[in-house]
Amino acid sequence: MLTAHPRLRIGRVWVDALTFDQALVAIEQLVDRGEGGAVFTPNVDHLVKAESNLAFREAYQHCSLSFADGMPLIWISPLLGCALPERVAGSDLLRPVLEMAARRKWRVYLLGGAPGVAEEVSKLLTETMGITVAGWDDCRIESDGSDRTGESFARAQAAKPDLIFVALGPPKQELWIHRSREMLRPAVSLGVGASLDFLVGKYKRAPRWMGRVGLEWLYRLSQEPRRLWRRYLVEGPRFINIVLYTWRLPRNERVRYPADSA
């Protein structure tokens, strides 16, 4: 069984109150269960999208693990009744989970990233980490997580992976994972955003100090202003209303302890 732990609701999304090391243990347990699953890392952008995107919200309702990837979630969590212990960013999880895959001899599948990135990462993982890469795919995925042919699901299924890293960005990656959850069992899928691009230097990640003080978004905005300006400058401020709405809920509707789901 997965380690019991409290969960905090922020808006429409539940977040697991785990440290980084506990998150790694939980992922390993999830793979070992052999029942499949999904790991998401919500940030402010995810919470805002979940308010209006019903399919995205449903994907979150069915995910196995949800880790806070964003300092604003950590900062406001005590106000809502359950302090999240630390930030567990998808980009920070990538390498230690890959190291776990190498150690446990898990088969890894890669989906997404910029054109050519999945193939490049595949070679990197095989040659430098000794990871068994079962396959990779950088086909076009639609905004609702579908593809026109359905081949992305069939190729992933045929590869028989233990772990699937889905690097499509929100909400595509979560919607693709949700669509494929039954087909791809017992594989565990992780939504990792731009992590594959970071791994091969396609984009630079913000310095760690910016992540610690909650300014990684500003660094990302400076790299891709045309694509990200609306996300951060228009949609992001809606987070304040989400926090206020959640704070007004009864405590038992925003904090869930292990005994509550027993």
Buried (B, 14 or more C-beta within 10 A) or exposed (E): EBEEBBBBBBBBBBBBBBBBEBBBBBBBBBBEBEEBBBBBBBBBBBBBBBBEBEBBBBBBEEBBBBBBBBBBBBEBBEEBBBBBBBBBBBBBBBEBBBEBBBEEEBBBBBBBBBEEBBBBBBEBBEEEBEBBBBBBBBEEBEEBBBBEEEEBBEBBBEBEBBBBBBBBBBBBBBBBBBBBBEEBEEBBBBBBBBBBBBBBEBEEBBEEEBBEEBBBBEBBBEEEEEEBEEBBEEBBEBBEEBBEEBBEEEEEEBBBBEEEEE
